[in-house]
Amino acid sequence: MRVVELGQLVAAPYCGQLLGDLGAEVVKIEDPNGGDPMRQWGRQKPDGHSLWWSVVGRNKKSVCVDLRRPEGQDLVRRLVAQADVVVENFRPGTLERWGLGYDRLSADNPGLVLARITGFGQTGPYSGRAGYGSIGEAMGGLRYVVGDPSAPPSRVGIAIGDTLAAVFAAMGVMSALIERDRTGRGQIVDAAIYESVFAVMESLIADYEIGGQVRERSGSFLPDVAPSNVYPCADGTQVLLAANQDTVFRRLAKAMGEPGLATDPRYATHNARGARQAELDRRIAAWTATMPWERLDEICQEHGVPAGIMFRAPEMLADPHFRAREAIVRVAHPYFGDVPMQNVFPRLSRTPGEVKWAGPELGRHTDEVLTRLGVDAADVARLRREGVLR
């Protein structure tokens, strides 16, 4: 599968990363004047090189073409004519101004699938607004329910709105390709960030309209679902225990040395535990605080109680399960040596995908891709002198 990625920053590039991870050839079109801004993003930029770009740009071929120039637009149309998928995340109408709208592209390639990721979608009164992932997280309902109830709404800590939209866009692309196999016709995948966030908000709307309740921030626990919270250990470790299902709570009660809790009417059912959530959390916290994490982990595993500590990068790199599953791979990089990063997920049994290379240097594949397209070397040199290419 050939994918042409026209987007920048997080949403479209992450969609391209997902498709490239699973085996698609992804040709990333970048502005000759600096490329994707992701090349400068990230909290850690040793020697000015973005570690984030090394991940989100992986498995892609970087081709520098100025989409604002007619010659550049013509080259991209020729490239798209041989592609299966185009992924973009510009504001609605931008591709059309560049002569790259779906009507124009699909005239030469009727089977083309165009994934369009925007803040608010291609239609509706907000479609023309600028829409970053943070705004989509707010409008989709996520920001309001994240954080401590005593504080303002919080950020999750990652660009979750953009990445959710990318995942939904990739799912839409694969669905459209399956349908294309039957009909020969492509289509547009319209992935709005706010809708992608909204899609994972569980029963939030029904809770309000039918149940009369607006979901609020609750901090470390989910209201009326107990026990499922963060508890202290004697060595200062914070551990998350999740035993809210009746059968699992019976195992936790036994692990605590209090099997009678499972039949106590105050705690025996899901609803009863939810009604006494704070009381039950205090009781469990008093138990966990009597031992270090290693001992608590042994007891929980012995009794089949889900338990875990808060992993950061150091814990992930040291964890035997991460190692056994090869969840982290090391990829060669011209500046950093080997760069550790997430492996390809999900795992397919026969065609598992592969991280072939880290985010490439700007324009590294321009000549390769245009030569395959049939562009004469002299024309490539001329267009490079004129600033259309890099």
C-alpha positions as CSV (number, residue, x, y, z in Angstrom):
1,M,0.0,0.0,0.0
2,R,1.3,3.4,-0.9
3,V,0.5,6.4,1.3
4,V,1.2,10.0,0.6
5,E,1.3,12.0,3.8
6,L,0.7,15.7,3.3
7,G,0.1,16.6,7.0
8,Q,2.3,18.0,9.7
9,L,2.7,18.1,13.5
10,V,0.9,15.2,15.2
11,A,-2.4,14.0,13.9
12,A,-1.7,13.1,10.2
13,P,1.9,12.2,10.9
14,Y,0.9,9.7,13.6
15,C,-1.7,8.2,11.2
16,G,1.1,7.8,8.7
17,Q,3.3,6.3,11.3
18,L,0.7,3.7,12.1
19,L,0.2,2.7,8.5
20,G,4.0,2.7,7.9
21,D,4.5,0.5,11.0
22,L,2.3,-2.1,9.5
23,G,4.0,-2.2,6.1
24,A,2.7,0.7,4.0
25,E,5.2,2.7,2.0
26,V,4.7,6.2,3.3
27,V,6.0,9.2,1.3
28,K,6.0,12.3,3.4
29,I,5.8,15.6,1.6
30,E,7.5,18.3,3.5
31,D,8.0,22.0,2.9
32,P,11.5,22.6,1.5
33,N,11.9,25.5,4.0
34,G,12.4,23.6,7.2
35,G,10.1,20.6,6.7
36,D,7.5,19.4,9.3
37,P,7.6,21.5,12.4
38,M,7.8,18.2,14.4
39,R,11.5,18.3,13.5
40,Q,11.8,21.1,16.0
41,W,9.2,19.8,18.6
42,G,9.8,17.8,21.7
43,R,11.2,18.6,25.2
44,Q,14.5,16.9,24.4
45,K,16.4,18.1,21.4
46,P,20.1,17.0,21.7
47,D,22.2,19.1,19.3
48,G,19.0,20.5,17.9
49,H,17.6,17.2,16.7
50,S,14.1,16.2,17.8
51,L,13.8,12.9,19.5
52,W,10.0,13.0,18.9
53,W,10.6,13.3,15.2
54,S,12.7,10.2,15.2
55,V,9.6,8.3,16.4
56,V,6.7,10.0,14.5
57,G,8.8,10.2,11.3
58,R,9.9,6.6,11.3
59,N,9.4,4.3,8.3
60,K,8.7,7.3,6.1
61,K,10.4,8.7,3.0
62,S,11.0,12.4,3.2
63,V,10.3,14.3,-0.1
64,C,10.6,18.1,-0.1
65,V,8.1,19.7,-2.4
66,D,6.6,23.2,-2.2
67,L,2.8,22.7,-2.3
68,R,2.2,26.4,-2.8
69,R,4.0,26.3,-6.2
70,P,2.2,25.0,-9.4
71,E,5.1,22.8,-10.3
72,G,5.1,21.3,-6.8
73,Q,1.3,20.7,-7.0
74,D,1.7,18.9,-10.3
75,L,4.4,16.6,-8.9
76,V,2.2,15.7,-6.0
77,R,-0.8,15.0,-8.3
78,R,1.4,12.6,-10.3
79,L,2.6,10.9,-7.1
80,V,-1.0,10.6,-5.8
81,A,-2.1,9.1,-9.1
82,Q,0.0,6.0,-8.2
83,A,-1.0,5.9,-4.5
84,D,-3.7,4.2,-2.5
85,V,-4.0,6.7,0.3
86,V,-3.5,10.3,1.1
87,V,-3.4,11.5,4.7
88,E,-3.6,15.3,5.5
89,N,-4.5,17.5,8.4
90,F,-4.8,21.0,6.9
91,R,-7.7,23.3,7.5
92,P,-10.7,22.4,5.2
93,G,-10.3,24.1,1.9
94,T,-6.5,24.2,1.9
95,L,-6.0,21.2,-0.4
96,E,-8.7,22.6,-2.8
97,R,-6.8,25.9,-3.0
98,W,-3.7,24.0,-4.0
99,G,-5.5,22.0,-6.7
100,L,-5.3,18.9,-4.6
101,G,-8.9,18.4,-3.6
102,Y,-10.5,15.0,-3.7
103,D,-12.5,15.7,-6.9
104,R,-9.2,16.6,-8.7
105,L,-7.2,13.7,-7.3
106,S,-9.8,11.0,-7.7
107,A,-10.4,12.0,-11.3
108,D,-7.0,10.5,-12.0
109,N,-7.2,7.8,-9.3
110,P,-10.8,6.7,-8.6
111,G,-9.7,4.2,-6.0
112,L,-8.0,6.8,-3.9
113,V,-8.7,7.0,-0.2
114,L,-8.3,10.5,1.3
115,A,-8.0,10.7,5.1
116,R,-8.7,14.2,6.3
117,I,-8.0,15.0,9.9
118,T,-9.2,18.3,11.3
119,G,-10.3,19.9,14.5
120,F,-14.0,20.0,13.7
121,G,-14.5,17.9,10.5
122,Q,-15.1,18.9,6.9
123,T,-18.7,20.1,7.4
124,G,-20.7,22.1,10.0
125,P,-20.5,25.7,11.3
126,Y,-17.1,25.1,13.0
127,S,-15.4,23.4,10.1
128,G,-13.4,26.4,9.1
129,R,-12.0,27.1,12.5
130,A,-8.5,26.5,13.5
131,G,-8.6,23.4,15.8
132,Y,-5.6,22.1,17.7
133,G,-5.8,18.8,19.6
134,S,-6.2,20.6,22.9
135,I,-9.4,22.3,21.7
136,G,-10.7,18.9,20.5
137,E,-10.0,17.4,23.9
138,A,-11.9,20.2,25.5
139,M,-14.9,20.1,23.2
140,G,-14.9,16.3,23.1
141,G,-15.4,16.2,26.9
142,L,-12.1,14.8,28.0
143,R,-10.4,17.8,29.6
144,Y,-13.4,18.5,31.9
145,V,-13.2,15.1,33.5
146,V,-9.4,14.9,33.9
147,G,-7.6,16.0,37.1
148,D,-8.4,16.6,40.7
149,P,-11.8,18.0,41.5
150,S,-10.2,20.8,43.5
151,A,-8.2,22.0,40.5
152,P,-9.0,23.3,37.0
153,P,-9.4,20.7,34.2
154,S,-6.1,19.1,33.4
155,R,-4.2,17.9,30.3
156,V,-3.7,14.1,30.0
157,G,0.1,14.6,29.5
158,I,0.3,13.5,25.9
159,A,-1.3,14.8,22.7
160,I,-4.2,12.4,23.1
161,G,-6.7,14.3,21.0
162,D,-4.4,14.2,17.9
163,T,-3.4,10.6,18.5
164,L,-7.0,9.5,18.9
165,A,-8.0,11.2,15.7
166,A,-5.0,9.5,14.0
167,V,-6.1,6.1,15.2
168,F,-9.7,6.6,14.1
169,A,-8.4,7.9,10.7
170,A,-6.2,4.8,10.3
171,M,-9.2,2.6,11.1
172,G,-11.2,4.5,8.6
173,V,-8.5,4.1,5.9
174,M,-8.4,0.3,6.4
175,S,-12.2,0.1,6.2
176,A,-12.3,2.2,3.1
177,L,-9.6,0.0,1.5
178,I,-11.6,-3.1,2.2
179,E,-14.7,-1.5,0.7
180,R,-12.6,-0.4,-2.3
181,D,-11.6,-4.1,-2.9
182,R,-15.3,-4.8,-3.6
183,T,-16.2,-1.7,-5.5
184,G,-13.0,-0.3,-7.0
185,R,-14.0,3.1,-5.6
186,G,-12.2,5.2,-3.0
187,Q,-13.7,7.7,-0.6
188,I,-13.0,10.4,2.0
189,V,-12.3,9.5,5.6
190,D,-13.4,12.5,7.7
191,A,-11.8,12.3,11.1
192,A,-12.5,15.2,13.4
193,I,-10.4,15.5,16.6
194,Y,-13.3,16.5,18.8
195,E,-15.4,13.6,17.6
196,S,-12.5,11.1,18.0
197,V,-12.2,12.3,21.7
198,F,-16.0,12.2,22.1
199,A,-16.1,8.7,20.8
200,V,-14.2,7.3,23.8
201,M,-16.2,9.2,26.4
202,E,-18.3,6.1,27.4
203,S,-21.8,6.9,28.6
204,L,-21.2,10.5,29.3
205,I,-24.2,11.8,27.2
206,A,-26.6,9.1,28.4
207,D,-25.5,9.7,32.0
208,Y,-26.7,13.3,31.7
209,E,-29.8,13.1,29.6
210,I,-31.3,9.9,31.2
211,G,-29.5,9.7,34.5
212,G,-29.4,13.4,35.2
213,Q,-25.8,13.5,36.1
214,V,-22.9,15.5,34.6
215,R,-19.7,13.5,34.9
216,E,-17.1,15.4,37.0
217,R,-13.4,15.2,37.8
218,S,-12.7,12.6,40.4
219,G,-8.9,12.4,40.5
220,S,-7.4,9.0,41.0
221,F,-10.7,7.0,41.1
222,L,-13.8,6.4,39.1
223,P,-16.9,7.3,41.1
224,D,-19.0,4.4,42.2
225,V,-16.5,1.8,40.9
226,A,-14.7,0.3,43.9
227,P,-12.1,-0.6,44.8
228,S,-10.0,0.9,42.0
229,N,-7.6,3.5,43.2
230,V,-4.1,4.4,44.2
231,Y,-2.9,3.2,47.6
232,P,0.3,3.7,49.6
233,C,2.9,1.1,50.5
234,A,5.2,1.2,53.5
235,D,8.2,2.1,51.3
236,G,6.5,5.1,49.8
237,T,5.5,3.4,46.6
238,Q,2.1,4.3,45.2
239,V,0.3,1.2,43.8
240,L,-2.9,0.9,41.8
241,L,-5.2,-1.9,42.8
242,A,-8.2,-2.7,40.6
243,A,-10.6,-5.2,42.2
244,N,-14.0,-3.7,41.4
245,Q,-15.5,-6.9,39.9
246,D,-17.3,-9.1,42.4
247,T,-15.1,-12.2,41.8
248,V,-11.9,-10.1,42.0
249,F,-13.0,-8.4,45.2
250,R,-13.5,-11.8,46.8
251,R,-9.9,-12.6,45.9
252,L,-8.7,-9.2,47.3
253,A,-10.6,-9.8,50.6
254,K,-8.9,-13.1,50.9
255,A,-5.5,-11.6,50.2
256,M,-6.2,-9.0,52.9
257,G,-6.9,-11.8,55.4
258,E,-10.5,-10.6,55.6
259,P,-12.5,-13.0,53.4
260,G,-15.7,-12.0,55.2
261,L,-15.6,-8.6,53.5
262,A,-16.8,-10.3,50.3
263,T,-20.0,-11.4,51.9
264,D,-20.5,-8.4,54.1
265,P,-23.7,-6.6,52.8
266,R,-21.7,-3.3,52.9
267,Y,-19.3,-4.6,50.3
268,A,-20.7,-7.7,48.7
269,T,-22.0,-6.1,45.5
270,H,-20.8,-3.6,43.0
271,N,-23.4,-1.0,44.0
272,A,-22.7,-1.5,47.7
273,R,-19.0,-1.0,47.3
274,G,-19.7,2.1,45.1
275,A,-21.9,3.6,47.8
276,R,-19.1,3.1,50.4
277,Q,-16.2,3.9,48.2
278,A,-14.3,6.2,50.4
279,E,-14.7,4.0,53.4
280,L,-13.5,0.9,51.5
281,D,-10.5,2.8,50.1
282,R,-9.5,3.8,53.6
283,R,-9.7,0.2,54.7
284,I,-7.5,-1.0,51.8
285,A,-5.0,1.8,52.2
286,A,-4.5,0.8,55.8
287,W,-3.7,-2.7,54.7
288,T,-1.3,-1.8,51.8
289,A,0.5,0.7,54.1
290,T,1.7,-2.2,56.2
291,M,4.1,-3.6,53.7
292,P,6.6,-2.6,50.9
293,W,5.5,-2.9,47.2
294,E,7.5,-6.1,46.6
295,R,5.6,-8.0,49.3
296,L,2.3,-6.5,48.2
297,D,2.9,-7.5,44.6
298,E,3.7,-11.1,45.7
299,I,0.4,-11.3,47.7
300,C,-1.7,-9.8,44.9
301,Q,-0.2,-12.1,42.2
302,E,-0.7,-15.1,44.5
303,H,-4.4,-14.2,44.8
304,G,-5.0,-13.0,41.2
305,V,-5.6,-9.4,42.2
306,P,-4.6,-6.8,39.4
307,A,-1.9,-4.5,40.8
308,G,0.8,-2.3,39.4
309,I,2.9,0.7,40.1
310,M,3.1,3.9,38.0
311,F,5.6,3.2,35.2
312,R,7.9,5.9,33.9
313,A,10.5,5.5,31.2
314,P,13.1,4.0,33.6
315,E,10.7,1.3,34.8
316,M,9.7,0.4,31.2
317,L,13.3,0.0,30.1
318,A,14.1,-2.2,33.1
319,D,10.9,-4.3,33.1
320,P,11.3,-8.0,32.2
321,H,7.9,-8.2,30.6
322,F,8.6,-5.2,28.3
323,R,11.9,-6.9,27.4
324,A,10.3,-10.3,26.8
325,R,7.6,-8.8,24.5
326,E,10.1,-6.5,22.8
327,A,7.8,-3.6,23.5
328,I,10.8,-1.3,23.1
329,V,13.1,-1.5,20.0
330,R,16.3,0.3,19.3
331,V,16.6,1.9,15.9
332,A,19.7,3.2,14.3
333,H,20.0,7.0,14.0
334,P,22.7,9.1,12.3
335,Y,23.0,11.5,15.2
336,F,22.0,9.5,18.3
337,G,23.3,6.1,17.6
338,D,20.5,3.8,18.7
339,V,17.2,5.4,19.6
340,P,14.8,3.4,21.9
341,M,11.2,3.7,21.0
342,Q,7.9,1.9,21.1
343,N,7.6,-1.2,18.9
344,V,4.9,-1.8,16.3
345,F,1.4,-2.3,17.8
346,P,-0.9,-4.2,17.6
347,R,1.0,-7.5,17.0
348,L,0.0,-9.5,13.9
349,S,1.0,-13.2,13.9
350,R,2.1,-13.5,10.3
351,T,2.8,-9.9,9.2
352,P,3.8,-8.1,12.4
353,G,5.3,-5.0,10.9
354,E,8.7,-3.5,11.6
355,V,10.4,-0.2,12.5
356,K,12.8,0.0,9.5
357,W,14.4,3.4,10.2
358,A,13.9,6.4,12.4
359,G,12.6,9.7,11.2
360,P,14.8,10.6,8.2
361,E,16.8,13.7,7.3
362,L,14.8,16.4,5.5
363,G,14.5,15.6,1.8
364,R,16.5,12.4,2.0
365,H,14.3,10.5,-0.4
366,T,13.3,13.3,-2.9
367,D,15.5,12.0,-5.7
368,E,14.6,8.4,-5.2
369,V,10.8,9.0,-5.2
370,L,10.8,11.4,-8.1
371,T,13.1,9.2,-10.2
372,R,10.6,6.4,-9.7
373,L,7.9,8.8,-10.8
374,G,9.7,9.3,-14.1
375,V,10.9,12.9,-13.4
376,D,14.0,13.6,-15.5
377,A,17.2,14.3,-13.5
378,A,17.6,17.6,-15.2
379,D,14.1,18.7,-14.2
380,V,14.8,17.6,-10.6
381,A,18.0,19.8,-10.6
382,R,16.1,22.7,-12.2
383,L,13.2,22.5,-9.7
384,R,15.7,22.3,-6.8
385,R,17.5,25.5,-8.1
386,E,14.1,27.2,-8.2
387,G,13.2,26.2,-4.7
388,V,10.3,23.9,-5.6
389,L,12.3,20.9,-4.3
390,R,15.1,20.3,-1.8
